[in-house]
Amino acid sequence: MDIIITDHSPENLEDKFENHFLYQNSDYAIMCESTEIPWLQFIPNRPVTPDYAGQLYAKMVALAEYLRSEGFGEHYNIAKIGNKLPYYHIHLVMRNQNDQAWPETIWGLDLKEDVSVIERFKTCLEPYFAQA
């Protein structure tokens, strides 16, 4: 468990996580699930030390607040679970009171697919990361 993936090529990440590559920088990559509930995964590219964990968390919260301001959700959850995949990743899930799972967790549910969320994320993230 908690295997750090060093090959952050889009093809490798999409193969391992079976979801959609969105973005990468020198610290992490971001993938998304194609569900009605907007859901990202942060994939770190090096071991997660306490300092690095603090930096990642700060970046995830900043991104979550931006996504909230862009209408992706009223609320968000950040979680490292890793029970099904052995690769280190952290979930950022945007939530609304009228979403399919509210107020329960999304884990283990058969969420409704929405492939349009991929382009919504790409369109929204491009200017966000261009200014970072």
C-alpha positions in Angstrom: 0.0 0.0 0.0 1.0 3.6 -0.5 3.2 3.0 -3.5 4.5 6.2 -4.9 4.1 6.3 -8.7 7.1 8.0 -10.3 5.9 7.7 -13.9 3.3 10.4 -14.1 2.8 10.1 -17.8 -1.0 10.5 -18.6 -1.1 7.0 -20.1 0.4 5.3 -17.0 -1.8 7.2 -14.6 -4.9 6.5 -16.6 -4.0 2.8 -16.7 -3.4 2.5 -13.0 -6.3 4.6 -11.8 -8.8 3.9 -14.6 -9.9 7.5 -14.7 -9.0 10.7 -16.5 -5.7 12.7 -16.5 -6.2 16.4 -16.0 -2.9 18.1 -14.9 0.5 17.7 -13.5 3.3 19.8 -12.1 6.6 19.0 -10.3 4.8 17.9 -7.1 1.7 15.9 -8.2 -0.7 14.9 -10.9 -4.5 15.4 -10.8 -7.0 12.8 -12.1 -10.8 12.9 -12.2 -13.6 10.5 -12.0 -16.4 10.9 -14.6 -19.3 11.1 -12.2 -22.0 13.6 -11.5 -20.3 14.3 -8.2 -17.1 16.2 -9.1 -14.3 14.1 -7.8 -10.5 14.6 -8.2 -7.5 12.5 -7.1 -4.1 14.0 -6.3 -1.2 11.7 -7.1 2.0 12.7 -5.4 5.3 11.9 -7.2 7.5 11.5 -4.2 7.2 10.1 -0.7 4.9 12.1 1.5 6.8 13.6 4.4 5.1 15.8 7.0 6.4 19.0 5.3 5.2 17.8 1.8 1.9 16.6 3.3 1.3 20.1 4.6 2.1 21.7 1.3 -0.2 19.3 -0.6 -3.0 19.8 1.8 -2.7 23.6 1.5 -2.8 23.3 -2.3 -5.8 21.0 -2.2 -7.7 23.4 0.1 -6.9 26.3 -2.2 -8.0 24.4 -5.2 -11.2 23.2 -3.4 -12.1 26.8 -2.5 -11.5 27.9 -6.1 -13.7 25.0 -7.4 -16.4 26.0 -4.9 -16.3 29.6 -6.2 -16.7 28.2 -9.7 -19.8 26.3 -8.8 -18.5 22.7 -8.4 -19.9 22.3 -5.0 -21.0 24.0 -1.7 -18.8 21.8 0.4 -15.8 19.5 -0.1 -14.2 16.4 1.4 -10.5 15.6 1.4 -9.5 12.0 2.2 -6.7 9.5 1.8 -8.2 6.1 1.8 -6.3 3.7 -0.5 -8.2 0.5 0.4 -8.7 -0.6 -3.3 -5.6 0.7 -5.0 -2.1 0.3 -3.6 -1.0 3.7 -5.1 -0.8 6.7 -2.9 -3.5 9.2 -3.8 -5.7 11.7 -2.0 -9.3 12.3 -2.9 -11.0 15.8 -3.3 -14.7 15.4 -3.6 -17.0 18.4 -4.2 -20.4 18.0 -2.6 -23.8 19.6 -2.8 -26.8 19.0 -0.6 -28.8 17.8 -3.6 -26.2 15.3 -4.9 -26.9 11.6 -5.4 -25.2 10.6 -2.1 -25.9 13.5 0.3 -25.4 13.4 3.2 -23.7 10.0 3.1 -20.2 9.3 1.8 -19.7 8.4 -1.8 -17.5 5.3 -1.1 -19.0 2.1 -2.4 -21.9 3.7 -4.2 -22.6 3.2 -7.9 -22.4 6.9 -8.9 -24.1 8.3 -12.0 -21.6 8.8 -14.8 -21.1 12.3 -16.3 -18.3 12.5 -18.8 -18.9 16.3 -19.3 -17.3 16.8 -15.9 -13.9 16.1 -17.5 -14.1 19.1 -19.8 -15.6 21.2 -17.1 -12.6 20.5 -14.9 -10.1 21.1 -17.8 -11.7 24.4 -18.7 -11.8 25.5 -15.0 -8.3 24.3 -14.1 -6.4 25.8 -17.1 -6.6 29.4 -15.9 -6.2 28.4 -12.2 -2.9 26.7 -12.9 -1.7 29.2 -15.4 -1.6 31.8 -12.6 -0.1 29.5 -10.0 
